[in-house]
Each structure stands twice: as structure tokens, then as C-alpha cells.
Amino acid sequence: MPSTVPSLATRAAAITLLALDVDGVLTDGTLIYSADGGESKCFTTQDGLGIKLLLEHGIEVAIITGRRSAMVERRAEELGIQRLIQGRDDKLTALREVCQASGIELAACAYCGDDLPDLGAISAAGLGVSVPNAPAYVRDRADYVTERPGGQGAVRELSELLLTAQGHWGGIVEGFLATATTTR
């Protein structure tokens, strides 16, 4: 009997909202504290461009994180992310709130996380995603596990997957190539 579970490409084609965890997904999960109490996080520009491309092509992006950080607020603002939820370990409840506020069903939402607080959201989303640096019990519940680790292009990889499934990626690459050839 054929499987009734939609393929990865079918699921990715239906996504209109991508929700992301921060530590372990947008960053490698390392927290750096200075002697004066400051905190540092490292974000990759490749993920940032992937997020901007999603937004330009009508895919809303949200951040749901268990910690509170001015750096995350700044990064969200720089990228144009309107939906930022900080200080929430109840990721599934937060994801449902984002979907309701956006008028989007969970089936049209992708969620990418890397640890126990993300399990409910990964399981409930139309496309549950994890990163390879997540524990096995998280990866096992995801529909897709990125090849690139969190903080090292995982979000960019996921962005390209969604944009490809929705028929945008080829045009994006061609647009950048056209710009490159006119500036030579």
C-alpha cells in the first residue's frame, strides 16, 4: 500500500511560515560571557541572507527562543523578522500563537529546533526540522535533518530547500548571476 505521508518536497512547497529556535540553530549554541556580565552570540551571514530571501518571497519568519537576548532582538530587526518571542520554553504553545496571529495553520508552518523544548513544535509543524548537532531523540522526530550544523548554515540550507520546493531558487540564482555579469 502506498504511503499517505506527503513527501518532503510536498511539505516544503506548502510552507508559508518558518519558525526558528536560536541557540543551536541560528547559533552553534555556544554562550560567551565576559567578566562584566556581557554575553556574545555568533550568527552567520549565510543564514541571514537565506532569511531575507524567504521574506522577499512571501515566507514569514519567526524566532521562538527560551532565552532573552538583546543580540537576538537586534539580529531579528536587522533581518526584518517581525515575530520574535523570547523567554519561552513552551515552544509548541508559542508556535501556535504565532500561527494564530499570522492566520496560518500548523500544516503550513516549518519549525527548526535542536533540543527538548523544541520537540513538541518539531512534531506538530507541517515540516519539523532539526540540525545534526541535536540529540538523536530530537533528530529522530524531525521530518528533515539539515546537513549543516546549527550556526554554520543550517538555516540557509533550510531556506534553499523551501525556496527550491516553491520554485523560486533557480530565479534567485539567475538574478544574482545577472547582477554579477553586468558589473564586470
Beta strands, then each sheet from edge to edge (+ up, - down):
strand 1: 17-20
strand 2: 32-33
strand 3: 39-40
strand 4: 60-64
strand 5: 83-85
strand 6: 109-113
strand 7: 127-130
strand 8: 144-145
sheet 1: 5+ 4+ 1+ 6+ 7+ 8+
sheet 2: 2+ 3-
end
